[in-house]
Amino acid sequence: MSKKHIDETYAGENLLCPIRYAINIVGSKWKLPIICILASGLPTRYSNIKRKLTGVTNMMLSQSLKELEAAGIIYREQYNEVPPRVEYTLTDKGKSIIPVLVNLAEWSAVHMQTDTTCVPFCDTCQSTN
């Protein structure tokens, strides 16, 4: 598809439907951070995700993980062990959003520096202080 065709297809109101679709899948407070944590490609246990997401409740984390799994963004693998072990990884569909998130993060990094109303972010984890 040519750049001109892409620009015409996704101009103005034509953006609304695809953006609503994306927001429906990843548009909660915790879903994008979960995807970023899983972007390393390594299987990650629930407890490790929870530890990295300061402030998330067990209910919200569980709900977000279930919704991402239902949307085909993450894969949940349960091992029949004692104690039970569950690991999460990104699916191919989930991995395909990473370049978009990198672009969004780059855009944000540029504009955060010039936005006087921007809340300061932690250098280590990028969460608000």
C-alpha positions in Angstrom: 0.0 0.0 0.0 1.4 3.4 -0.9 2.0 6.1 1.7 -0.5 8.4 -0.1 -3.2 5.6 0.1 -2.4 5.1 3.8 -2.7 8.8 4.5 -6.0 9.1 2.6 -7.4 5.9 4.3 -6.5 7.0 7.8 -7.3 10.7 7.6 -9.7 12.5 9.8 -12.9 10.5 10.7 -11.5 7.4 9.1 -9.3 7.0 12.2 -12.2 6.7 14.6 -13.1 3.1 14.0 -9.6 1.7 14.1 -8.7 3.8 17.1 -11.9 2.7 18.9 -10.9 -0.9 18.2 -7.4 -0.4 19.6 -8.7 1.4 22.7 -11.2 -1.4 23.3 -8.4 -3.9 23.4 -5.6 -2.0 25.2 -7.3 1.0 26.6 -7.3 0.5 30.3 -4.8 1.8 32.9 -3.0 -1.6 33.2 -3.1 -3.2 29.8 -0.4 -1.3 28.0 2.0 -1.6 31.0 1.3 -5.4 31.0 2.1 -5.5 27.3 5.3 -3.6 27.9 6.4 -6.0 30.7 5.8 -8.9 28.4 7.6 -7.3 25.5 10.9 -8.8 26.7 9.7 -12.1 25.1 10.4 -14.1 28.2 7.6 -16.0 29.9 6.5 -14.0 33.0 4.7 -15.2 36.0 1.7 -13.4 37.5 3.6 -12.5 40.7 6.4 -10.8 38.6 3.9 -8.8 36.6 2.2 -7.7 39.9 5.5 -6.7 41.5 6.3 -4.5 38.5 2.9 -2.8 38.4 2.9 -0.8 41.6 -0.7 -0.1 42.7 -2.5 -2.7 40.7 -5.0 -4.9 42.7 -5.2 -8.6 42.2 -8.7 -8.2 40.8 -7.6 -5.6 38.2 -4.6 -7.5 37.2 -6.5 -10.7 36.8 -9.3 -9.0 34.8 -6.8 -7.2 32.5 -4.9 -10.4 31.9 -8.1 -12.3 31.0 -9.2 -9.5 28.7 -5.8 -9.4 26.9 -5.9 -13.2 26.6 -9.5 -13.1 25.2 -8.4 -10.5 22.6 -5.5 -12.7 21.5 -2.8 -10.3 22.8 -1.3 -12.6 25.4 -0.9 -16.4 25.9 -1.5 -18.0 29.3 0.3 -21.2 30.0 -0.8 -23.1 33.1 1.5 -25.8 34.5 -0.1 -28.6 36.5 2.4 -28.5 39.4 2.1 -28.0 43.1 2.0 -25.1 43.7 0.3 -24.2 40.4 2.4 -22.1 38.0 1.1 -19.8 35.3 3.2 -17.9 32.8 2.2 -15.2 30.3 3.8 -14.3 27.0 2.8 -12.1 24.1 1.2 -13.7 21.0 2.2 -12.7 17.5 -0.7 -10.3 17.6 0.6 -8.9 20.9 4.1 -8.6 19.5 2.8 -6.6 16.5 1.8 -3.7 18.8 5.3 -3.2 20.2 6.6 -1.0 17.3 3.5 1.2 17.7 4.2 1.5 21.4 7.9 2.3 20.7 6.7 5.1 18.4 4.2 6.4 21.0 6.9 6.3 23.7 9.3 8.3 21.4 6.6 10.9 20.7 5.9 11.1 24.4 9.5 11.5 25.4 9.9 14.4 23.0 6.8 16.2 24.1 7.1 15.5 27.9 10.2 17.7 28.0 8.4 20.7 26.6 5.1 20.2 28.4 5.1 22.3 31.5 1.9 20.5 32.9 3.5 17.1 32.5 3.9 15.1 35.8 7.5 14.1 36.4 8.3 10.5 35.8 10.7 8.1 37.5 13.9 7.5 35.5 13.9 3.8 36.4 10.3 2.6 35.9 8.7 5.6 34.1 5.8 5.5 36.6 4.6 8.7 38.2 6.1 9.6 41.5 
